[in-house]
Amino acid sequence: MNAQRIIHPPLRRRGRFQDKVVVITGASAGVGRATARAFARERAKVVLIARGQAGLEAARREIELGGGTAISIALDVADAKALDNAADRIERELGSIDVWVNNAMVTVFAPVDEIGADEFKRVTEVTYLGSVYGAMAALRRMRTRDRGTIVQVSSALAYRSIPLQSAYCGAKHALAGFVDALRCELAHERSNIHVTAVQMPALNTPQFGWARNKMPHRPQPVPPIFQPEVAADAILFAASHRRRTVPVGASTWMAEWGQRFIPGLLDKYLGRTAWGGQQTLEPDDHQRPDNLFSPVDADPGAHGDFDERARGSSSALWVEKHRRTLGFGVLAASALGTGLWFGTRNRRAGLAPPHAH
Ligand SMILES: NC(=O)c1ccc[n+]([C@@H]2O[C@H](COP(=O)([O-])OP(=O)(O)OC[C@H]3O[C@@H](n4cnc5c(N)ncnc54)[C@H](OP(=O)(O)O)[C@@H]3O)[C@@H](O)[C@H]2O)c1
């Protein structure tokens, strides 16, 4: 894992999330850590949730040193009661929860027949149920005020599974089903609470250094790899716009559409490429601690070991964020082009414009 030193930009004078209460699960590392920094920069009051004290304290300290406001709460998201108690404490200490980001996850890298029943259960309890419990705790408070936003951190793997991550892919697929059902119920109630999902591509996070791995080599994200700050940017966008989903990166878009049209071909292609593609050439140390049942007592920060290969921006995300402006631009350009074409044609044919008569 990579304890990188990052120079963080200063707080904005007037932030997009000024004084909003934002809860982030899995905020001590990876995407959650980058997202916590980004919300703090926008002057939100950030609540950091994770299990490991070292990462949580470091995350809180760096936000406070930068002039931001944060509290940290150590809990396991698989414990529904602990999450609900935390939500009570947050509202008592900071005020109404405005945004709840479900981000915590664990995974196991191994083929199905090498994953134990207890491991399947644990990945499901953290990655699926942890988000369901988070949504329940948030909704219980947001419903009384009829406002608030729940951001579900999703994945390309919520639509298209890959080998060696069956437990995680299953949990992410289950979450997509849960989120759709919840959206329908909120629509039925004509609720103003907004639920949005951000579909992530491969990201350079500590996940690949501390996840349980039964493969011979160290795990790696399947390229193209993006930095967690790209994910954080998309999460802040999703939290401030009423989009149903925000796909990040062309690879996510391709996974979703590929699964709709050529799922069988993808089974074969991924069976051939994503086995080796998820492992580096470096042998893994199978004695190292992993984060499946308890936290690794370390502060890895937001980035993993793949800085040299990771991209710091995504043009597909830029297009997604600006698609309305781009849509208007294309319409305006088409209208202008059509007008010019008719004008030229009429002049050539010697026709006077209608208002001249
Ligand atoms: N990295 C990728 O390539 C990728 C791709 C697509 C989607 N995503 C999504 O991005 C999100 C973040 O992933 P990441 O790669 O940033 O993961 P990560 O680097 O492994 O960080 C996971 C975070 O979750 C916390 N966590 C784990 N188990 C927990 C539990 N039981 N209770 C509370 N907190 C727990 C961890 O802290 P503690 O261990 O201290 O609790 C840590 O803060 C996930 O939803 C993942 O599905 C990631």
The ligand as an ORCA input file, in Angstrom:
! r2SCAN-3c Opt
* xyz 0 1
  N     -11.426      0.198     -6.567
  C     -12.108     -0.144     -7.653
  O     -11.541     -0.569     -8.679
  C     -13.602     -0.013     -7.671
  C     -14.269     -0.256     -8.868
  C     -15.642     -0.122     -8.919
  C     -16.344      0.243     -7.787
  N     -15.668      0.464     -6.618
  C     -16.483      0.825     -5.454
  O     -15.893      1.903     -4.749
  C     -16.211      1.797     -3.363
  C     -14.961      1.949     -2.547
  O     -14.019      0.949     -2.923
  P     -12.469      1.144     -2.676
  O     -11.776      0.496     -3.805
  O     -12.200      2.554     -2.324
  O     -12.266      0.202     -1.379
  P     -11.073      0.210     -0.303
  O      -9.913      0.950     -0.799
  O     -10.881     -1.223      0.086
  O     -11.717      0.996      0.937
  C     -12.819      0.416      1.589
  C     -13.308      1.308      2.696
  O     -14.426      0.653      3.321
  C     -14.152      0.475      4.724
  N     -14.794     -0.754      5.166
  C     -14.548     -2.023      4.763
  N     -15.322     -2.879      5.431
  C     -16.088     -2.141      6.277
  C     -17.080     -2.470      7.238
  N     -17.445     -3.726      7.456
  N     -17.659     -1.463      7.942
  C     -17.283     -0.166      7.730
  N     -16.358      0.193      6.827
  C     -15.756     -0.795      6.109
  C     -12.630      0.450      4.798
  O     -12.142      0.801      6.088
  P     -11.973     -0.284      7.290
  O     -11.394     -1.503      6.673
  O     -11.090      0.394      8.262
  O     -13.341     -0.504      7.830
  C     -12.273      1.523      3.788
  O     -12.462      2.791      4.356
  C     -16.903      0.440     -3.175
  O     -18.293      0.622     -3.107
  C     -16.535     -0.309     -4.433
  O     -17.511     -1.246     -4.769
  C     -14.322      0.358     -6.536
*
